[in-house]
Each structure stands twice: as C-alpha cells, then as structure tokens.
C-alpha cells in the first residue's frame, strides 16, 4: 500500500519539507524522506539561524572561515549556500524523474530587501549564480516591490518561489507577474518549458489573527461566532485555489501553455497548527488539490506519516453556503 506522501502525489499534491539542517544529510534522514516521497524543501533565514545557532553542525566550517575578514552576513550566506547546494543535489533524482516539475529547494533573498525591487532582482540573480543548480528556487516576498522583481526574474529564466502571501489580491498579482515574465520570454523567442514557480500562501497565521478577533467578540457574548473559529485560513486557500484555476486554466495562460510552460502552483505554507486545540493535520487534510504543494514543518510531516489515512481530492475549490461554516466541498485526507 502506498504511503501518505505517495497518495498525495497521486492526486497531484507534492509534499515539501519546511526545514533544513545540515545533520539531515549525514544521518540519512533526508534520503529516507525522499525515498518515502518527499518532493522538495523550503528554507528561510529563520530556519538557518536556528540551525547554525544550535548544535555543532557548522563548527568545522566556521573555524575554517576564521580570519577571512568576512562579516557576519557574508559568513551566513557561505553556510546557507553550501547547505542549499547539498539539498539540491539530494533532490536531483526527483527533479530528473519529474521532468523538472518537482524536486526543488528554496533559498530566500535577504528580508532587508523586501521593499527594494532592484536590490531583490540583483540578489536573486546572485544567489542563482552562486548555487548553480537547476532545481533551486529563489524566494521573493510578495510585497508591492517584490511583484516587478518576480516578473523580471522569471523573464531572466530563474525559478521563483513567491513567499509571504496572505490574501487573494496579492496572490493574483504574483501569479500574473509570473505570466507576464513568461510572455516576455515568448516574445523574445526564449524557452519557457524549463522554468518553474510556486506561489506560497500562508494559512495558520491567518487563523491566529482572525481567531483572536473572533474570540474577543465571543468573550463579549457573541456565542454565535464560535463556529467560525479556525475557518478563515482554509476558506482563504479555497478562494486562492479558485483564482488559480481562473488564471491558469483559462485564456490568461493560453499562450504560455501552448509554449510548454508549467503552471505556477499554489503552495500552502505555515501549515502547522498554532492552536493546541486544533488537529495536527488541520491544514493538510482539508487542503488537498491537484497542482498544489504543501510545505510542512517536521512535526506536521511526522503527524501525516504516522496517521492512518486514505487520500482523495474532493472538489477543493467549490465554495457554496452550507449553513454552518459557509464553505462546502473540501479537499481531503479521509481518515480510516
């Protein structure tokens, strides 16, 4: 019987790991997960800060860099890029087996550039050149200044992971920036079939913020709002997925599709539950859909692989009032 990751892949959803530790390579942990069906990995500066600051994984390399007169930021990028290269190499067989449609590892530009379009473009190109792996994805935040950077980097032929998307408006702007970048390549007779992108929508943080506002009103006596707790995040993903289908299954993407371009997959991020009263798989079992990615922290991935589940997709994008939470039609990991 296929495991949970393989079942999800069969219905069109790839599972990525939202973590990177150097010890994962030597211990064989990453290879084991890849053999199970893990199809990619995401990282961010906070993940690297935690990895570098705890344990002894990086001590040897740091000692070798003493006296090189590099500042702390330069040292950080040296360490991060080595790990990203190794991770890209580990996922290379997945990348090849999937025809370049999966097996990606993401590395984020400096957060200090979130509102600097030209700086983001320059750093994205620098990271792309330094890592020098075809299955790298450079993460660019979905800010107003990041949108033109996304378009320009897609035009330049980089794989891009749009990150920090919290609503459908910015999701659509980032998606259309991807399409524009491809169309510019097509106009220049440049290939588009080797470019990949995901659009990362954060979910649990939405519920954390909305639940706080709802709870304040519930505490004042509006008990009818209790049924809405924990519903905003998944509802937002459903709206996003509808927007994805409108753009990438419609006329807006027709020219790119004909040229062999891949759709920009929605990526569900921040999928660990922050509220201890919610199920560990709350942002897994309700958000299964074709042409999507779910990037999970280690605890959520462990909960999935140890659960007794049967995976299916049940019209995830269908939104109709059902009289309870206002949403009907769920993707699903259906528990046995």
C-alpha positions in Angstrom: 0.0 0.0 0.0 1.3 3.4 -0.9 2.2 5.7 2.0 0.6 9.1 2.6 3.1 11.2 0.6 2.7 8.9 -2.4 -1.0 9.0 -2.1 -0.9 12.8 -2.1 1.4 12.8 -5.2 -1.1 10.6 -7.0 -3.8 13.2 -6.7 -1.5 16.0 -7.7 -0.2 17.5 -4.5 3.5 17.5 -3.7 4.8 17.4 -0.1 7.8 19.5 0.7 9.6 19.9 4.0 9.8 23.4 5.5 13.2 22.9 7.3 16.8 22.3 6.6 19.5 21.1 9.0 23.0 20.0 8.0 22.7 16.9 10.1 19.9 15.6 7.8 22.5 14.8 5.1 25.0 12.7 7.1 22.4 10.9 9.2 20.5 9.7 6.1 17.3 11.4 7.3 16.8 13.4 4.2 17.4 10.5 1.9 14.8 8.4 3.9 12.2 11.1 3.5 12.9 11.4 -0.3 12.6 7.7 -0.6 9.2 8.0 1.1 8.0 10.5 -1.5 9.2 13.9 -0.2 9.4 16.1 -3.3 11.1 19.3 -2.2 12.3 21.6 0.6 11.9 25.2 1.7 14.1 27.3 3.9 14.2 30.8 5.2 16.7 32.9 7.2 15.0 32.0 10.5 15.4 28.3 9.7 19.1 28.8 9.0 19.6 31.0 12.1 18.2 28.2 14.3 20.2 25.5 12.6 23.5 27.5 12.8 22.9 28.7 16.3 22.2 25.3 17.9 24.3 22.1 17.9 27.7 21.7 16.3 26.9 21.0 12.7 28.6 24.2 11.5 31.5 24.4 13.9 34.1 23.0 11.5 33.2 25.3 8.6 33.0 28.3 10.9 36.5 27.5 12.2 37.8 27.3 8.6 36.4 30.8 7.9 38.0 32.5 10.9 40.4 35.2 9.7 38.9 35.5 6.2 37.8 39.0 7.1 34.2 38.3 6.1 31.4 40.0 8.0 28.6 38.0 9.7 26.2 38.4 6.8 28.8 37.1 4.3 29.5 34.1 6.6 25.8 33.4 6.9 25.4 33.2 3.1 28.5 30.9 2.7 27.0 28.5 5.2 23.5 28.6 3.7 24.6 28.2 0.1 26.6 25.1 0.9 23.6 23.5 2.6 21.3 24.5 -0.3 23.7 23.1 -2.9 23.8 19.8 -1.0 20.0 19.7 -0.7 19.6 20.4 -4.4 21.9 17.5 -5.2 19.9 15.3 -2.9 16.7 16.2 -4.7 18.3 16.0 -8.2 16.9 12.4 -8.8 13.4 13.7 -8.0 13.9 16.7 -10.3 15.0 14.4 -13.1 12.3 11.8 -12.6 9.6 14.5 -12.6 10.9 16.2 -15.7 11.9 19.3 -13.9 8.4 19.8 -12.5 9.4 19.0 -8.8 12.4 18.3 -6.6 13.1 21.9 -5.8 14.9 23.6 -2.9 14.1 27.2 -2.0 16.5 29.9 -0.7 15.2 33.3 0.2 16.7 36.7 -0.7 17.6 38.9 2.3 14.5 40.1 4.2 16.1 43.5 4.2 15.3 43.8 0.5 11.6 43.2 0.9 10.8 46.7 -0.3 13.7 47.1 -2.7 12.9 45.9 -6.2 16.3 46.4 -7.9 18.1 45.0 -4.8 15.9 41.9 -4.9 16.5 41.3 -8.6 20.2 41.7 -8.1 20.4 39.3 -5.1 18.1 36.7 -6.7 20.4 36.6 -9.7 23.5 36.4 -7.5 22.0 33.5 -5.5 21.0 31.7 -8.7 24.6 32.0 -10.0 26.2 31.1 -6.7 24.1 28.0 -6.0 24.3 27.0 -9.7 21.7 24.2 -9.5 18.7 23.9 -11.9 16.4 22.8 -9.1 17.0 25.9 -7.0 14.0 28.2 -6.3 14.8 31.7 -5.2 12.2 33.0 -2.7 11.0 36.6 -3.3 8.4 38.1 -0.9 5.0 39.0 -2.4 5.3 42.7 -1.5 4.4 45.6 -3.8 8.1 46.0 -4.6 8.5 42.2 -5.0 5.9 41.9 -7.8 8.0 43.5 -10.5 11.1 41.6 -9.2 9.2 38.4 -9.7 8.3 39.3 -13.3 11.9 40.3 -14.1 13.4 37.2 -12.6 11.0 34.9 -14.4 12.0 36.7 -17.6 15.6 36.1 -16.7 14.9 32.4 -16.5 15.1 31.9 -12.7 12.8 29.5 -10.8 10.9 31.6 -8.3 9.1 30.8 -5.0 6.9 33.8 -4.2 6.6 33.9 -0.4 4.6 35.6 2.3 1.3 35.8 0.5 -1.6 36.3 2.9 -4.6 37.2 0.6 -6.1 36.6 -2.8 -5.3 40.1 -4.1 -1.5 39.7 -3.7 -1.7 36.1 -4.8 -3.2 37.2 -8.1 -0.7 40.0 -8.6 2.2 37.5 -8.1 0.5 34.9 -10.4 0.1 37.5 -13.2 3.7 38.7 -12.7 4.7 35.1 -13.4 2.6 35.0 -16.6 4.0 38.4 -17.8 7.5 37.2 -17.3 6.8 34.1 -19.4 5.1 36.1 -22.1 8.1 38.4 -22.3 10.3 35.4 -22.9 8.0 34.1 -25.5 8.1 37.4 -27.3 11.9 37.2 -27.3 11.7 33.6 -28.6 13.2 32.3 -25.4 12.2 28.9 -24.0 9.7 28.7 -21.1 9.4 25.0 -20.6 12.3 24.8 -18.1 11.0 27.5 -15.7 9.1 26.6 -12.5 7.4 28.7 -9.9 5.2 28.4 -6.8 3.1 31.0 -5.1 3.2 30.5 -1.3 0.1 31.3 0.7 0.3 31.3 4.5 -2.6 29.7 6.3 -2.2 29.1 10.1 -1.1 32.7 10.7 -4.4 33.9 9.2 -6.4 31.8 11.7 -4.3 33.0 14.6 -5.1 36.6 13.7 -8.8 36.1 12.9 -9.4 33.8 15.8 -8.1 36.5 18.1 -10.6 39.0 16.8 -13.4 36.5 16.9 -12.6 35.4 20.5 -12.7 39.0 21.7 -16.3 39.2 20.4 -17.2 35.8 21.7 -16.0 36.8 25.1 -18.4 39.7 25.0 -21.3 37.4 24.4 -21.5 36.8 20.7 -21.6 33.0 21.1 -22.9 32.5 17.5 -19.4 33.3 16.3 -17.8 30.2 17.9 -18.5 28.1 14.7 -16.2 30.4 12.7 -13.1 29.7 14.8 -10.4 28.0 12.8 -12.2 28.5 9.5 -10.7 31.7 7.9 -7.4 30.1 6.9 -8.8 27.2 4.9 -11.5 29.5 3.4 -8.8 31.8 2.1 -7.0 28.8 0.5 -10.2 27.8 -1.2 -10.6 31.3 -2.7 -7.0 31.3 -3.7 -7.4 27.9 -5.5 -10.4 29.2 -7.4 -8.3 32.2 -8.5 -5.5 29.8 -9.6 -7.9 27.9 -11.7 -9.3 31.0 -13.3 -5.9 32.2 -14.3 -4.1 29.0 -15.2 -6.9 27.0 -16.7 -8.3 30.0 -18.7 -7.3 32.3 -21.5 -4.8 34.3 -19.5 -2.3 31.4 -19.6 -3.2 30.0 -23.0 -0.2 31.4 -24.9 2.2 30.2 -22.2 0.5 26.8 -22.0 0.9 26.4 -25.8 4.6 27.2 -25.5 5.1 24.4 -22.9 5.1 26.5 -19.7 4.2 24.9 -16.4 1.5 26.5 -14.2 2.7 28.4 -11.1 1.5 26.0 -8.4 -0.1 27.4 -5.2 2.0 26.4 -2.2 0.3 26.0 1.2 2.7 27.4 3.8 2.6 27.8 7.6 0.7 24.5 7.8 1.5 23.6 11.4 -1.4 24.4 13.8 -0.7 27.1 16.3 -3.7 26.4 18.4 -3.2 23.3 20.6 -7.0 22.7 20.4 -6.8 22.1 16.6 -5.8 18.8 15.0 -2.2 18.5 13.8 -3.4 17.8 10.3 -5.9 20.6 10.1 -4.0 22.3 7.3 -3.3 19.0 5.5 -6.5 17.0 5.4 -8.6 20.0 4.3 -6.4 21.4 1.5 -5.7 18.5 -0.9 -5.9 19.6 -4.5 -4.2 19.0 -7.8 -1.4 21.2 -8.9 -0.5 22.3 -5.4 2.3 21.9 -2.9 2.0 21.6 0.9 5.3 22.5 2.6 5.2 21.1 6.2 7.5 21.6 9.2 8.9 18.4 10.7 6.2 17.9 13.3 3.4 18.2 10.8 5.1 15.8 8.3 5.6 13.3 11.2 1.9 13.5 12.1 1.0 12.9 8.5 3.3 9.9 8.0 2.2 8.3 11.2 -1.6 8.8 10.6 -3.8 6.1 9.2 -5.3 7.9 6.3 -6.6 7.5 2.8 -6.1 10.4 0.5 -8.5 11.8 -2.0 -9.4 15.2 -3.5 -13.0 16.3 -3.2 -13.6 19.4 -5.3 -11.4 21.6 -3.1 -12.3 24.8 -5.0 -16.1 24.5 -4.7 -17.4 27.3 -2.5 -21.1 27.3 -1.6 -23.0 28.1 1.6 -23.8 25.1 3.7 -25.3 26.9 6.7 -22.5 26.1 9.1 -19.1 27.4 8.2 -20.1 28.9 4.9 -17.9 26.5 3.0 -18.8 23.3 1.3 -16.6 21.0 -0.8 -13.3 20.0 0.9 -10.1 18.5 -0.3 -9.5 15.7 2.0 -7.2 13.2 3.6 -10.0 10.9 4.7 -9.2 9.1 7.9 -9.8 5.3 8.0 
